[in-house]
């Protein structure tokens, strides 16, 4: 769980993650206090995490794909996410971040 503040005010959120041994993948489900929900799966191979998910924001469904690559030293990572509004037929870059350990 957490809380974030931004240009449009604050939100509270939570997420549950679990490992599915049969599928050999992680599953997750998240929510925000504004009604936004998301769920999906991700897998880890070496230093790369890849995921697919759906989210519902103000009644509109979006599909997402993401990738995170950890640096060899384990102190940073790059993360990107693309979104689709048509079930994954077309994609647009949504966000990217460089994460660093302090």
N, C-alpha and C positions, 0 to 999 in steps of 0.2 A: 504494500500500500504506500501511498505517497500523496504529496500535494505539490502543485506547480502553479506559479503565477506568471501571467504573460500580459500581452496588450489587451486581451479581452477579459481579464480578471483571473480568478483562481479556479482550479479544478481539483477535485480529490479523485483518486483512482486506486484500483487494486487489480492484481493479476495473480492467477494460479497457474503453475507449470508442473507438468508431470512427465515421467518417462514411460512410454508404451513399449514393453519388451517384445510384444508380438510384431509390431510395426518397425521396431528399432528406430523410433523417432520420438521427439518431445512434442507434447501437446500443450496448448495454453488457452486460457480464457480470461478476458479482462473486461473491465467496466469503468465508467466515470460517472460522477454524480450528475452530469448533464444528460444521461441516458445513452451515451455512446457505449457500444459494446464491440468486442473483437474476439476472434478465436482462430486457431490455426495450428500448424505443425512446423517444426524445424528439425534439421538434422545437422550433425557435426561430422566433418571429415577432415582430419588433420587440424589445420588452423582456420578452416573456413566453416562458417555457420550459414546455412541457407534455409529460408522459410517461405511459406505461403500462408495467406490468411484472408479472412473477410472481416469487414467492419461495417457497422451501421452507425451513421452520423446523421442526426435529425431526420430519421426515416429513409435515408438514401444508403443503399448498399454499395460498398467499394470492395474490390479485390486488391490484394497487395502481395508483392514479392520482395524479399529483402535478402541482403547478403552482408555478412560481417567477416572481415579477415583480420585475425590477430597478428601483430608483428612478432617476429622471431624472439625478441627479448621479453615478450609478454607485457610490455608497459604501455602499449597503444594498440588501437584498432581503427579500421575504417568501416563505416556502416552506410549502406545505401538502401533506399526503398523506392519502388515504383508503384504507381496506382493504376487501376483500370476501372472504368465505369461500365464496361460491356462484357464482363465475365472473363476477361483475359485475352480478348481478341486484339486489343490495342493497349499500349502502356505509355505512361508519361512519368518522367522523373519527378518524384515527390520531395524527397529530402536526402541529404547526405550529411554525415558527421564524422569528425575525427575525434576519437575518444582517447584520453590519456589518463594514466594512473598517476596520482600525486603522492 
